[in-house]
Amino acid sequence: MIWMAQEESARERLIKELLKAELRLSWNARFDGRLPPGIDGQGVRPDYVVRDDKQLYLVEVQNLATERSVANLALMKNLLHGEDRKTTFVLAAKNIPTGVRNLARRLDISVIQLPLNIPVRTIEDDGRITTPNAWKVVAAALTKQLNSIRGISLLAGVSYGWAHRITNRLISKGIAEKLHERVRIADFGRLLNTVALERPMADMEMGSLRSGYATSQDAAAGLTNLFEKSKIGFAFTGFTAASIYNGSAIRYDAVYLYLIDELDLFLLKSDEGTSRHGIKIQVYKPDRDIVIGSQKKSGVRVVSKEQALLDMAGFGRSGGVLALEMAKNYAAAIDNR
């Protein structure tokens, strides 16, 4: 499994406790991802599915309740085709406009007012496939074996509805194909080209400098040791990470590095070698969390394999061959998991 389910966060526990209290659930109530047959596979999914004895609760959780939130619940209600007598539809939000509240009540949808200070995370969608949550779905779909959208959502650790949205986007772009309700990435070249256009690595470049290291392997291992001792947030990416993941030696005249704090660039500058022929250090500012999933390989702290693939594609033509090789190796690794 490429994206392991993370330990339930404090935010999730808090929301669940609030829902239990507001819905007056019994001690036997359980949060369950299984959908009733009427809406399973229909492209809609609530944020929470709760079962309490024979009663089922389908819950949408939002920062701001909108008519669309109500419409999603109303669609689920309609899809159950009269089988909703033992199902309660719930809209829980921090901000609930009066019009939305009245509409929900007219449709027999329960409304829960959440405390304003509770952290509610919603997935923002700007139409790209390279945002952190969208890329989870892409990574999960990178397999030569056809996988169901439910399977992709479980691998990615995202909701069925989100997985459905992103896979449909991939299909519409000609990147993925769907056969008998199963999906796979079909055009690696188009995938990599789309990534290069949406998220070019050049946009995150912070600067470059020369080091005193004679080889790129020495530079990557030496800087890993330096940064870990200094408690600096970092991870190697680009050609450095890709070559390590592909099982080849770091054979380039530069290393590629994410630094979380731009001020840490000064530490590099103070340690900069005087030789003009030393290994070049190319530094980037991350646009997402690059520490989660990173690992130490051959003495070098590198980003996760999914992140390395995303970044290599972001180099465009210069990284095309290695990015394509990495994508195919990555797909094969998933097939053999």
MARMI-970040 format. One line per 3 residues: for each residue z, y, x of N, C-alpha, C. Coordinates in pm, 1 decimal. Each point is the difference from the previous one (the first is absolute). Layout:
BEGIN
Z:Y:X:Z:Y:X:Z:Y:X; ...
This chain:
BEGIN
0.0:-118.5:85.6:0.0:118.5:-85.6:0.0:122.9:88.8; -93.4:92.6:-21.5:-16.3:110.2:94.3:92.8:116.2:-28.7; 38.2:17.4:-125.7:93.6:108.4:-31.3:122.0:-64.3:-64.4
105.6:-15.5:75.9:118.2:-66.3:-52.1:76.3:95.0:-92.8; 55.0:-56.9:-108.3:78.6:82.2:-92.4:121.5:55.2:72.4; 22.5:130.1:-8.9:111.8:62.8:67.3:126.3:-14.7:-84.0
112.9:5.4:68.1:127.9:-8.3:-70.5:7.5:111.8:-103.2; 51.2:-33.8:-116.2:7.3:96.4:-108.3:72.9:125.7:46.0; -63.0:114.2:-24.8:55.8:126.4:46.6:113.5:45.8:-90.9
78.7:95.1:52.7:109.2:57.3:-79.3:-56.1:69.3:-122.9; -118.0:61.4:14.2:-64.5:67.7:-113.2:-29.9:-99.7:-111.3; -56.3:-115.7:37.4:-33.0:-101.6:-100.0:126.1:-49.8:-70.2
104.5:-24.2:77.1:125.5:-50.0:-59.6:57.7:101.6:-97.4; -7.4:127.8:37.6:53.9:105.4:-86.5:-77.1:7.6:-131.4; -132.8:-3.0:8.1:-81.7:6.1:-120.9:29.1:-119.2:-89.7
12.3:-118.3:57.6:25.9:-120.2:-79.4:136.7:8.3:-68.5; 100.0:50.3:70.8:132.5:13.2:-60.0:-2.4:99.6:-115.6; -74.2:109.0:16.5:-12.6:98.4:-107.8:-69.8:-60.4:-121.4
-104.3:-75.1:24.4:-71.7:-62.6:-111.0:88.9:-101.1:-72.4; 75.8:-77.4:75.7:89.9:-96.6:-62.1:100.7:69.8:-91.6; 52.3:113.1:47.9:98.7:72.8:-78.3:-62.2:63.0:-124.1
-113.3:67.0:16.8:-64.1:69.6:-111.7:-52.3:-97.2:-105.6; -47.9:-115.6:42.8:-54.7:-98.5:-94.2:107.3:-96.2:-50.1; 120.8:14.8:53.2:113.0:-84.3:-39.8:-33.1:-147.7:18.8
-47.7:-31.2:118.7:-39.9:-137.1:30.3:122.8:-85.0:30.9; -12.9:-129.4:-19.3:109.0:-92.2:28.2:3.6:-30.7:149.5; 103.7:-71.1:40.7:11.8:-38.8:140.8:-110.6:-97.4:38.9
-59.6:-66.2:-98.7:-103.7:-99.5:30.5:-139.0:61.4:14.1; -10.3:129.6:-25.4:-131.9:64.9:8.6:-55.0:-9.9:141.8; -129.6:-22.0:11.5:-61.7:-10.8:132.1:-131.9:76.7:3.5
-27.0:60.8:113.3:-125.6:70.0:22.8:-100.6:-102.8:51.9; -109.5:-10.1:-71.7:-94.5:-108.5:23.7:-141.1:57.1:0.2; -79.9:-34.8:98.4:-135.4:53.4:8.7:-100.0:-66.3:-92.2
39.4:-111.5:-65.4:-95.7:-71.4:-86.0:-28.5:77.8:-128.5; -127.3:15.8:-30.2:-40.9:71.0:-120.7:-22.7:-97.7:-114.4; 16.3:44.9:-124.4:-32.8:-85.9:-113.7:-150.5:-26.0:-2.0
-43.8:-114.7:-50.1:-141.5:-37.2:4.2:-94.8:104.3:-60.0; 46.1:73.3:-99.4:-88.9:95.0:-66.2:-50.0:111.8:89.0; 79.6:38.4:101.5:-44.2:110.3:86.7:-22.6:-43.8:144.5
34.3:-124.5:29.7:-21.5:-49.1:136.5:-149.6:-1.7:31.4; -36.7:62.2:110.9:-140.0:1.6:41.5:-85.6:103.8:-68.1; 61.0:91.1:-76.5:-77.2:100.4:-73.1:-8.9:134.1:73.3
52.8:7.1:120.9:-13.1:122.5:78.4:107.2:104.0:-24.3; 98.6:-32.9:-80.9:113.0:90.5:-21.5:128.1:-74.9:33.3; 94.9:73.2:54.1:125.5:-63.5:38.5:110.8:104.0:1.4
113.7:-28.4:-61.8:112.1:95.3:4.6:65.6:-2.6:137.0; 87.4:98.0:24.6:72.9:1.8:127.0:104.0:-110.8:6.6; 60.2:-31.5:-114.7:101.3:-104.8:-3.8:-20.8:-88.2:-122.9
20.5:-130.0:20.6:3.4:-97.3:-108.7:140.6:-59.2:0.9; 70.4:12.0:-112.7:139.1:-45.5:-7.9:12.6:-101.8:-112.7; 65.0:-111.0:30.3:25.1:-101.8:-101.6:150.2:-14.3:-20.7
40.2:8.1:-126.7:140.7:-13.2:-36.8:7.3:-94.2:-118.5; 35.1:-125.7:27.7:-3.9:-106.0:-100.2:-144.4:-10.7:-51.4; -24.5:20.9:-129.3:-135.7:-10.6:-53.6:-68.3:135.3:-14.0
67.8:105.7:42.1:-55.9:134.5:-11.2:-68.4:39.2:131.3; -117.7:62.1:-14.8:-77.5:44.3:115.3:-8.6:151.9:-0.3; 16.1:61.7:117.4:-10.6:144.9:13.6:-110.9:31.3:101.9
-93.0:85.0:-41.3:-105.1:47.7:89.6:26.3:148.0:24.6; 23.9:36.2:126.8:52.2:133.1:32.4:-93.6:75.0:94.4; -31.6:124.0:-36.3:-71.6:93.4:87.4:102.0:100.4:52.0
1.2:25.4:131.1:92.0:95.7:60.7:-80.2:111.2:67.3; 28.0:124.6:-36.5:-77.6:113.2:49.9:91.3:115.9:39.0; -49.8:85.1:89.4:65.9:128.3:22.0:-19.8:89.1:-122.2
-126.4:13.6:-39.1:-37.1:80.2:-116.9:-69.6:-88.0:-101.5; 57.3:-13.9:-117.3:-62.7:-78.4:-105.9:-122.1:74.8:-54.0; -110.4:-69.7:-13.7:-123.7:60.6:-50.3:-53.8:-82.4:-115.7
-100.0:56.1:-66.6:-64.5:-74.9:-108.0:-66.1:-126.8:53.6; -45.1:5.2:126.3:-60.3:-118.9:59.9:102.8:-112.5:12.7; 124.5:35.5:34.3:106.1:-100.2:9.1:19.5:-68.4:-134.0
1.5:79.9:-105.3:14.8:-54.8:-135.0:-120.7:-86.4:-35.0; -118.6:46.3:39.1:-123.5:-73.7:-31.2:0.1:-137.4:66.2; 51.5:-7.3:123.3:6.2:-129.6:69.3:88.0:-98.3:-76.3
114.6:48.1:-45.8:89.7:-87.0:-77.0:-60.5:-35.8:-135.0; -67.0:96.4:-62.5:-63.4:-26.7:-129.2:-110.6:-104.1:14.5; -73.0:5.5:112.8:-105.2:-99.6:24.3:60.5:-138.9:15.9
110.0:-9.7:72.3:67.0:-129.5:14.5:45.6:-52.3:-135.8; 51.6:91.0:-78.6:47.3:-36.3:-134.1:-114.7:-54.2:-83.8; -114.3:66.1:8.4:-117.3:-42.4:-76.7:-53.2:-134.3:48.3
4.4:-22.3:132.3:-52.7:-124.1:56.8:81.1:-122.4:-40.9; 125.9:21.6:-37.5:82.9:-112.5:-40.6:-35.7:-51.5:-139.0; -81.2:77.7:-72.7:-55.8:-46.2:-128.8:106.1:-56.2:-94.7
102.1:78.7:-27.7:100.7:-43.5:-96.6:107.5:-88.1:59.0; -13.4:-35.1:129.8:100.9:-83.5:64.5:109.1:84.6:65.0; 6.0:126.6:-40.5:91.6:93.1:66.4:132.7:15.8:-72.7
26.8:-88.4:-97.4:122.9:16.0:-77.6:124.8:-16.1:86.5; -10.8:-81.1:105.0:114.5:-19.8:88.4:-19.2:75.1:132.2; -83.1:102.2:-4.9:-25.9:79.3:119.2:37.1:145.7:-25.6
74.3:58.4:91.4:34.3:141.6:-7.6:-75.5:74.3:109.0; -69.4:105.3:-39.7:-78.2:80.3:93.3:81.2:124.7:34.4; 12.9:26.1:129.9:94.0:103.3:45.1:-69.1:96.8:96.0
20.1:129.1:-26.9:-44.9:104.7:91.6:123.3:68.7:56.2; 21.9:-13.5:131.9:114.2:61.4:66.1:-51.1:105.4:97.4; 50.9:122.3:-10.7:-50.0:108.3:85.4:108.2:104.6:21.9
-16.4:77.0:108.1:92.9:109.1:29.9:-31.3:123.7:-84.1; -129.5:22.6:-23.2:-43.9:114.0:-80.0:-85.6:-50.4:-115.5; 43.7:29.8:-122.2:-70.5:-50.5:-117.9:-29.6:117.1:-94.3
-123.6:49.2:-1.2:-36.0:108.2:-92.3:22.7:-41.8:-145.1; 34.2:95.5:-83.9:29.8:-29.9:-140.6:-116.7:-68.9:-68.9; -121.3:45.9:26.4:-116.9:-61.0:-62.9:-17.9:-145.4:37.5
24.5:-30.8:126.4:-12.0:-138.5:46.9:110.1:-85.8:-61.6; 120.9:55.1:-8.4:111.2:-73.0:-61.1:-29.2:-32.8:-146.6; -52.5:98.3:-73.5:-31.7:-22.5:-142.5:-111.0:-101.9:-17.0
-102.1:6.4:88.0:-110.5:-95.8:-6.9:50.8:-141.3:24.9; 86.7:-16.8:99.2:54.2:-131.9:31.1:77.6:-56.2:-119.4; 80.0:84.4:-62.5:79.5:-47.3:-113.5:-88.3:-39.9:-117.7
-109.1:74.6:-21.5:-91.4:-35.5:-109.4:-64.4:-136.4:23.2; -15.6:-37.2:126.6:-62.1:-128.1:34.2:103.8:-108.9:24.2; 124.7:29.5:-36.1:109.7:-95.6:13.4:22.4:-39.2:146.0
-7.3:98.5:87.6:26.3:-18.4:142.7:133.6:66.7:32.3; 91.7:-76.1:56.3:132.2:54.1:34.1:-11.6:96.0:118.0; 81.5:104.7:-2.5:-2.2:102.0:104.9:136.7:6.9:66.7
0.9:-3.2:134.1:124.2:10.4:76.5:-10.3:120.2:92.9; 99.7:87.1:-9.0:7.5:115.8:88.8:71.3:-39.9:128.7; -70.5:4.0:112.1:59.7:-32.2:128.8:65.1:124.5:60.2
105.4:-17.3:77.8:62.1:115.8:66.8:-100.8:69.9:92.1; 7.2:130.4:7.9:-96.1:76.0:79.1:12.8:-26.5:148.7; 116.7:-46.2:44.1:19.6:-20.1:144.1:-37.9:-140.1:46.7
-47.5:-84.5:-89.7:-36.5:-134.8:40.7:-138.2:3.7:66.8; -14.6:-64.3:115.6:-131.4:0.5:66.9:-95.4:-98.2:-66.3; -104.8:52.2:-59.4:-102.4:-83.2:-62.8:-127.7:12.7:81.3
-47.9:-112.2:51.6:-120.4:2.6:81.7:-119.5:-41.1:-84.7; -102.7:81.4:1.2:-124.5:-35.1:-67.4:-111.5:0.8:102.3; -97.8:-87.3:-18.8:-113.1:-9.0:91.9:-100.9:107.8:-33.1
-24.9:87.9:97.0:-101.3:103.4:-19.3:-137.1:-56.9:33.8; -99.0:33.8:-77.1:-133.4:-54.3:20.2:-99.7:113.4:10.5; -66.0:9.3:115.9:-100.2:104.7:18.2:-140.7:-57.6:9.8
-16.0:-125.8:-38.5:-133.2:-60.2:-2.3:-41.0:-67.0:129.5; 85.2:3.8:102.8:-35.4:-61.6:127.5:49.8:-144.4:7.3; -51.7:-72.6:99.4:48.3:-136.7:23.9:87.6:-5.5:124.9
20.5:114.1:64.8:73.6:3.0:125.8:140.6:57.6:-12.3; 44.5:37.2:-120.6:137.9:44.0:-16.5:91.1:-120.3:25.4; 126.5:22.1:34.0:87.6:-113.1:33.8:3.7:-109.9:-105.4
14.7:35.4:-126.1:9.6:-103.2:-103.2:-134.4:-62.3:-33.7; -108.0:75.7:12.9:-132.1:-56.6:-23.5:-35.8:-97.3:112.6; 35.4:35.4:122.8:-35.1:-86.4:113.4:74.2:-132.5:-5.9
117.5:-2.3:-62.3:70.0:-127.3:-19.3:-86.9:-96.9:-79.3; -65.7:51.9:-102.7:-85.5:-83.8:-84.1:-122.6:-45.5:79.1; -59.3:91.1:75.8:-116.8:-35.7:81.0:36.8:-110.4:98.1
113.7:17.2:68.6:43.1:-100.2:97.9:21.6:-135.4:-66.5; 58.5:-0.1:-120.3:24.6:-125.2:-70.9:-129.4:-66.0:-45.6; -103.2:81.3:-23.3:-128.3:-54.0:-45.9:-88.2:-47.5:115.5
41.9:27.5:122.4:-79.6:-37.2:116.6:13.5:-149.1:29.2; -69.5:-78.5:-75.5:1.6:-144.1:20.3:-133.6:-56.6:-43.0; -45.1:-102.6:67.8:-127.1:-62.2:-37.7:15.4:-85.3:-124.6
123.8:-34.2:-32.0:26.4:-75.8:-120.7:18.8:95.7:-117.4; -63.1:-30.3:-111.7:16.4:84.1:-117.8:145.7:-4.1:-46.3; 52.5:116.7:-36.4:139.0:9.1:-42.3:6.3:74.0:-132.5
91.4:-39.0:-86.9:15.8:69.2:-126.6:65.6:134.9:23.0; -15.6:89.9:-96.9:64.5:130.2:12.0:151.7:-16.7:1.3; 49.8:-96.0:-75.8:144.1:-26.2:3.1:42.5:-43.9:139.3
-79.0:-87.9:61.4:31.5:-44.8:135.1:-2.0:115.3:98.9; -98.5:88.8:-15.1:-9.5:116.8:87.8:121.4:90.9:-19.4; 41.2:19.2:-125.4:114.9:87.4:-25.9:127.1:-56.4:61.8
15.2:-133.4:-2.4:117.6:-62.7:60.0:-4.0:11.9:151.8; -116.2:-21.8:59.8:-13.4:13.1:145.1:28.1:143.3:45.3; -50.7:96.7:-77.1:13.6:140.9:37.0:137.4:56.5:-35.6
71.3:-65.8:-89.8:128.8:51.3:-43.9:-13.4:121.4:-90.0; -107.0:3.0:-81.1:-23.2:111.5:-91.8:-15.7:-55.6:-141.3; -4.8:88.0:-98.4:-12.9:-43.5:-138.5:-139.6:-55.2:-26.3
-8.8:-81.0:-102.8:-129.8:-55.7:-39.2:-97.7:112.7:-34.2; 49.4:100.6:-74.1:-87.5:110.1:-41.1:-58.7:74.4:118.6; 83.4:21.5:103.5:-49.3:71.6:118.2:-101.0:-85.7:75.8
29.2:-129.0:14.7:-93.9:-89.8:66.9:-132.7:-4.6:-75.0; 7.5:-0.4:-132.4:-120.3:-2.2:-82.7:-82.0:126.7:22.2; 67.1:114.5:6.2:-69.7:127.5:18.7:-72.8:4.2:134.1
68.6:-39.8:106.2:-59.8:9.0:133.2:-110.7:-104.1:18.8; 19.4:-120.0:-50.3:-106.9:-99.7:13.2:-124.1:42.9:-77.0; 18.4:60.3:-116.5:-115.5:52.5:-73.3:-69.6:109.9:79.8
78.5:81.1:69.8:-58.4:106.0:83.4:-82.3:-61.2:113.9; 54.1:-106.1:58.6:-71.7:-67.4:108.1:-130.7:-61.2:-50.4; 4.0:-55.9:-118.8:-120.0:-59.6:-58.9:-104.1:107.7:-29.7
44.5:112.5:-55.5:-93.4:107.8:-34.7:-65.6:60.2:123.8; 66.3:-8.1:115.3:-55.6:52.6:124.4:-85.8:-102.5:72.4; -9.6:-119.7:-55.4:-78.9:-104.8:63.5:71.4:-66.7:116.3
129.5:22.6:12.5:77.3:-57.3:110.1:48.0:-140.2:-34.1; 37.8:-20.3:-125.8:52.2:-128.8:-45.0:-89.1:-56.6:-109.1; 19.4:-127.5:-27.1:-72.2:-64.8:-109.0:98.5:-80.6:-83.3
-35.2:-18.0:-126.0:87.2:-72.5:-92.6:-76.4:-117.2:-58.2; 58.2:-117.7:11.8:-59.5:-122.3:-52.9:107.1:-77.3:-75.3; -24.6:-20.3:-130.7:93.0:-77.0:-82.2:143.1:52.3:11.2
14.3:133.2:-17.6:130.2:66.9:-0.7:70.3:-4.9:135.7; -74.9:-28.5:104.8:56.6:0.5:135.0:-78.3:95.7:87.6; 70.2:57.2:97.2:-56.8:110.5:77.9:9.1:-29.3:148.9
-99.3:48.3:75.0:7.9:-4.8:146.1:-81.9:114.2:58.1; 31.5:38.1:123.4:-79.4:97.6:72.4:-131.0:-67.6:39.3; -111.3:60.5:-39.0:-130.1:-61.9:23.8:-82.4:70.7:106.5
27.2:128.0:23.0:-80.5:77.4:94.4:93.8:71.7:97.6; 25.4:-64.2:114.2:90.7:57.2:98.9:-53.3:132.3:54.6; -130.2:5.4:22.7:-59.1:121.6:53.8:20.7:119.3:-91.2
-19.5:-20.2:-128.6:18.8:109.1:-96.1:146.4:40.6:-8.4; 88.9:-98.1:9.7:143.3:30.2:0.4:34.4:90.2:118.5; -44.8:-37.5:118.2:32.8:76.3:120.2:-62.9:138.8:-3.7
-120.5:11.4:-53.2:-64.8:130.9:-11.5:75.5:91.2:-95.8; 48.7:-58.0:-109.8:75.5:79.1:-97.1:129.3:51.8:61.9; 67.4:-85.4:76.0:123.5:40.9:66.3:-28.1:112.8:99.0
-107.7:-13.8:77.0:-33.8:101.9:100.5:-25.0:135.8:-64.7; -57.1:0.8:-120.1:-26.7:125.8:-70.3:126.3:57.7:-62.5; 84.1:-86.6:-57.4:119.7:46.8:-70.1:112.1:41.9:94.8
13.5:-73.2:110.0:117.2:19.9:86.4:-39.7:-7.5:147.2; -74.4:97.5:49.1:-37.9:-0.7:141.6:121.5:23.5:88.6; 10.1:-77.2:104.3:113.7:14.8:91.7:1.5:137.1:67.0
-115.7:60.3:13.8:-7.5:132.0:63.7:84.5:102.9:-74.3; 18.7:-18.6:-131.4:78.2:95.3:-79.3:148.4:-4.3:36.4; 44.8:-107.8:64.4:142.2:-15.7:32.6:27.6:19.1:149.0
-101.1:39.3:72.7:15.2:13.6:144.9:92.8:115.8:34.7; 98.8:-28.0:85.9:94.6:102.4:45.0:-35.6:54.6:137.7; -62.8:-81.7:81.1:-34.4:41.9:134.6:-12.9:-118.6:92.2
-32.7:26.5:124.7:-12.3:-105.9:99.4:43.9:53.7:135.1; 38.7:-90.5:87.4:40.8:38.0:134.0:-17.1:-119.0:92.5; 4.1:26.3:128.5:-13.4:-105.7:99.0:137.8:-46.4:45.9
13.7:-129.4:19.6:125.4:-56.4:48.2:-15.0:-41.1:145.7; 109.2:-43.0:57.5:-4.4:-49.4:136.6:-20.6:-149.6:7.3; -19.9:-64.1:-116.2:-17.6:-145.4:-2.5:-140.3:-38.1:46.0
-7.9:-111.5:72.4:-128.8:-42.9:54.8:-80.7:-82.4:-99.7; 67.8:-72.5:-92.2:-69.6:-82.2:-98.8:51.9:30.9:-139.6; -81.5:-29.2:-98.1:40.8:26.2:-137.3:114.3:-91.3:-43.2
2.9:-122.8:50.8:110.9:-91.0:-31.3:131.3:56.4:54.0; -2.0:49.1:123.9:120.6:60.6:58.1:42.6:123.1:-79.8; -98.1:80.0:-42.5:30.7:121.2:-75.6:65.2:-33.6:-133.1
-57.6:-94.9:-74.2:53.2:-35.4:-131.6:139.4:-60.8:10.8; 19.6:-91.1:96.6:130.6:-63.9:16.8:102.5:100.0:53.5; -41.3:83.7:94.8:91.4:97.6:57.7:45.0:103.5:-100.9
-93.0:48.7:-81.1:34.9:99.0:-101.7:83.7:-62.1:-110.7; -26.4:-125.2:-33.3:83.5:-69.5:-98.4:144.5:-3.6:47.3; 20.1:-35.3:125.8:134.6:-4.9:57.7:64.9:138.5:0.2
-77.0:102.5:39.4:51.1:137.1:4.3:41.2:49.0:-138.4; -85.8:-20.2:-98.5:26.3:51.2:-134.1:113.9:-74.9:-67.9; 7.7:-131.0:21.7:109.3:-75.6:-61.7:134.6:42.3:57.2
5.2:25.1:129.2:124.3:46.7:60.5:37.6:138.8:-50.5; -101.6:81.6:-29.1:22.7:137.8:-45.0:14.3:10.5:-151.2; -4.7:-115.9:-70.3:13.0:-3.1:-146.5:-107.2:86.4:-66.7
-121.7:-8.4:46.2:-111.0:78.7:-53.6:-80.9:-85.3:-97.5; -39.0:59.5:-112.3:-81.6:-70.1:-98.2:-145.1:-3.8:44.2; -53.5:-119.7:19.9:-135.7:-13.4:52.1:-55.0:-138.5:-31.2
-127.6:-18.5:20.0:-63.9:-131.2:0.5:-141.7:19.2:51.6; -47.0:-96.3:76.7:-137.0:6.3:50.1:-96.3:-48.6:-106.6; -118.1:58.5:-0.4:-99.2:-32.4:-101.5:-138.2:-3.3:63.5
-103.4:15.6:-82.9:-136.1:10.8:50.0:-42.2:-117.6:85.6; -75.4:28.9:105.9:-53.0:-104.0:87.4:112.6:-78.1:67.6; 112.4:66.4:25.0:113.2:-67.4:63.7:52.0:-112.1:-89.1
32.0:32.4:-125.4:53.4:-100.3:-92.1:-105.7:-103.6:-36.3; -122.6:44.5:-24.1:-106.1:-92.2:-42.7:-29.3:-104.5:106.2; -3.2:41.2:126.1:-30.1:-95.8:105.6:113.0:-100.8:15.9
124.2:43.9:-20.9:113.2:-93.0:6.8:-6.5:-99.7:-114.8; -25.9:49.3:-121.0:-7.6:-90.1:-115.9:-117.8:-96.2:9.9; -108.7:43.1:62.8:-116.8:-86.4:13.3:13.6:-99.4:114.6
112.1:8.6:72.1:24.6:-97.7:104.5:-69.1:29.0:130.2; -45.8:122.5:19.1:-66.3:35.6:124.5:86.9:96.8:78.4; -26.7:10.0:128.7:76.8:92.0:83.2:-34.1:143.6:-36.1
94.5:92.1:24.4:-28.8:141.7:-20.9:-91.0:44.8:114.3; -124.3:20.3:-29.4:-98.2:19.7:105.4:-60.6:140.6:-1.8; 69.6:93.2:-63.5:-54.0:135.0:-11.3:67.1:94.4:98.8
-61.1:114.0:21.4:55.9:97.6:93.1:94.2:96.9:-69.5; 43.3:-34.9:-121.3:91.0:85.2:-76.3:88.6:-86.1:-87.9; 112.7:56.5:-42.1:84.0:-63.8:-101.2:8.9:93.9:-119.4
24.8:-57.5:-117.7:-5.4:74.9:-125.6:135.2:-12.9:-67.8; 59.7:113.9:-31.5:141.6:2.5:-32.4:29.4:91.9:-118.5; 83.0:-48.7:-92.6:57.1:84.3:-105.2:136.1:51.1:46.8
23.0:129.4:-15.6:132.9:58.1:19.2:43.0:63.6:-131.9; 115.5:-39.6:-50.0:45.4:51.9:-128.1:37.0:147.5:10.0; 67.4:37.3:106.3:43.5:138.3:19.2:-87.8:66.6:105.2
-66.9:107.8:-38.4:-89.0:69.9:92.8:73.8:51.9:122.8; 129.4:29.9:-13.8:77.1:51.7:112.8:10.1:-101.8:112.7; -12.6:-129.6:-34.3:8.2:-103.2:103.0:-120.4:1.4:92.5
-102.2:72.8:-38.8:-116.0:14.5:86.6:39.6:69.6:130.2; 101.9:85.2:-7.3:45.5:69.8:120.6:61.5:-96.2:100.4; 61.7:-109.3:-49.8:54.2:-100.8:90.5:-113.2:-64.3:78.8
-110.4:-23.7:-68.5:-116.1:-55.4:69.2:-52.6:97.4:103.6; -7.7:125.5:-38.0:-53.5:100.7:91.4:86.3:13.5:124.9; 133.1:-9.5:-18.8:89.6:12.3:115.1:-10.4:-120.9:91.7
-47.2:-113.0:-56.7:-13.4:-122.6:78.1:-143.8:-21.2:47.2; -84.2:100.8:-25.6:-142.8:-13.1:28.7:-24.7:-12.9:150.2; -84.5:-91.3:35.6:-32.7:-21.7:140.5:-90.6:109.4:54.0
-0.7:11.7:129.1:-81.7:103.8:63.1:-142.9:-47.5:24.2; -22.1:-130.1:-2.1:-134.2:-51.8:27.5:-92.9:24.6:-118.2; -118.2:45.0:27.2:-99.9:19.2:-105.4:-66.1:-132.1:-39.3
32.2:-102.9:74.7:-64.5:-129.3:-25.1:93.9:-98.8:-68.1; 118.2:46.2:-41.5:93.0:-88.4:-69.3:-47.2:-30.2:-140.7; 67.8:-95.2:-62.7:-35.6:-41.2:-135.8:22.3:114.9:-97.9
-95.7:21.5:-86.5:7.8:105.0:-100.2:87.9:-45.6:-117.4; 83.9:90.3:-47.9:82.9:-27.9:-117.8:-52.0:85.4:-114.8; -51.2:-65.6:-102.0:-51.0:69.4:-117.8:106.9:-6.6:-108.6
45.6:115.7:-48.4:115.5:5.1:-90.3:-43.4:44.2:-140.0; 55.3:-67.0:-101.5:-31.9:29.3:-139.6:128.2:22.1:-79.9; -11.7:80.9:-104.4:109.6:25.7:-93.3:-19.4:-88.7:-122.2
91.0:-90.8:-30.5:-20.8:-92.1:-112.9:5.6:69.8:-135.4; -76.7:-50.7:-95.1:1.4:52.8:-135.8:77.8:-90.6:-94.7; 69.8:-99.4:56.1:79.4:-95.2:-79.2:101.3:-65.3:92.8
84.4:-85.5:-54.9:100.8:-68.2:81.1:-68.1:-105.2:86.6; 5.7:17.5:132.1:-63.7:-95.0:90.5:102.8:-89.0:70.1; 128.5:22.5:-27.1:103.9:-82.0:61.2:17.0:-130.6:-76.7
-2.2:8.2:-135.0:10.5:-121.1:-81.7:-118.5:-91.5:30.5; 29.7:-121.8:32.1:-105.6:-97.3:29.1:-42.5:-1.7:145.5; 42.9:99.3:79.8:-37.7:-0.5:141.3:71.7:-114.6:70.4
-57.1:-43.8:110.0:60.5:-109.7:74.7:-29.1:14.2:148.0; 79.3:-69.4:78.4:-15.6:6.6:144.9:-74.9:-123.4:46.8; -114.7:24.3:61.9:-82.7:-108.8:49.4:-40.6:31.1:143.3
20.9:-96.1:87.9:-32.7:17.3:142.0:68.8:123.7:58.3; 120.7:27.2:-48.8:76.2:113.4:51.3:-42.1:134.5:-55.8; -86.4:-1.0:-102.7:-53.3:124.3:-56.2:32.9:7.3:-148.6
57.1:112.0:-43.7:28.3:21.1:-141.7:-127.1:45.2:-69.5; -52.7:-81.9:-91.1:-125.6:31.8:-68.8:22.0:8.0:-150.3; -84.9:75.2:-67.1:5.5:8.8:-146.1:-31.2:-136.8:-59.7
24.5:-15.5:-129.5:-31.3:-125.5:-66.9:-149.1:-29.8:8.5; -35.6:-123.7:-19.9:-140.8:-39.0:7.7:-82.1:72.3:-106.5; 58.3:19.4:-119.8:-71.8:70.1:-106.7:-26.2:145.6:38.5
100.8:63.0:62.0:-14.9:139.3:42.7:-100.1:11.0:114.6; 3.8:-95.3:92.2:-92.5:1.8:113.4:-144.8:-9.3:-47.8; -23.5:-83.6:-100.8:-134.7:-12.4:-53.9:-45.0:130.0:-65.6
89.4:60.6:-76.9:-30.2:128.2:-63.8:-34.3:105.4:104.7; 78.7:6.8:105.5:-21.5:100.0:103.4:-128.7:-25.1:78.3; -27.6:-126.1:31.0:-122.5:-29.6:74.6:-122.9:41.7:-79.6
3.0:-25.2:-129.8:-112.5:42.3:-84.0:-12.4:151.5:0.0; 113.2:69.0:14.5:-0.2:145.6:1.1:-64.9:61.1:122.4; -26.3:-80.7:102.2:-70.2:50.4:118.9:-151.8:4.1:-21.5
-44.6:-54.2:-113.2:-142.6:6.3:-30.1:-83.1:-85.1:93.0; -114.1:53.3:41.1:-95.9:-77.2:78.7:59.1:-47.3:132.3; 84.3:82.7:63.5:53.9:-37.8:130.7:89.1:-123.7:-7.3
62.1:-23.0:-114.7:86.6:-116.9:-13.7:-58.5:-106.5:-89.8; -128.3:17.5:-38.6:-59.4:-87.2:-100.4:-0.1:-147.1:34.3; -40.9:-34.9:122.4:-11.2:-141.1:38.3:136.8:-67.2:-1.3
98.4:66.0:62.1:134.7:-57.8:5.2:63.5:-2.1:-139.1; -25.9:102.8:-80.1:55.3:4.1:-135.5:-56.8:-114.5:-84.4; -130.6:-24.8:11.3:-62.8:-108.3:-76.3:54.1:-135.3:44.8
15.7:-17.3:130.6:55.7:-124.7:52.8:142.6:-19.6:-50.4; 75.4:108.8:-1.1:138.2:-8.1:-44.5:8.2:-32.9:-149.4; -87.7:60.6:-80.0:-0.5:-25.1:-144.1:-29.5:-146.7:-29.8
-97.1:-55.6:71.5:-35.6:-140.3:-23.3:110.5:-94.1:47.5; 61.0:32.6:115.1:112.1:-81.5:47.8:118.7:8.7:-94.3; 20.0:120.6:-55.8:110.5:21.6:-92.8:-20.3:-82.2:-126.3
-123.9:1.1:-52.0:-30.7:-78.7:-119.8:21.7:-149.0:24.9; -43.0:-47.2:117.0:16.1:-141.0:32.8:148.0:-36.7:10.3; 80.3:91.5:55.6:143.0:-24.8:12.9:66.5:-13.4:-136.5
-44.4:82.8:-96.9:56.1:-7.6:-135.5:-37.1:-132.6:-64.2; -125.4:-43.5:20.9:-44.4:-126.6:-59.2:82.9:-117.2:51.1; 46.2:10.0:125.6:72.5:-109.5:61.9:151.4:15.1:-8.5
45.0:96.5:-79.9:144.3:25.5:-6.5:73.3:-116.9:-62.6
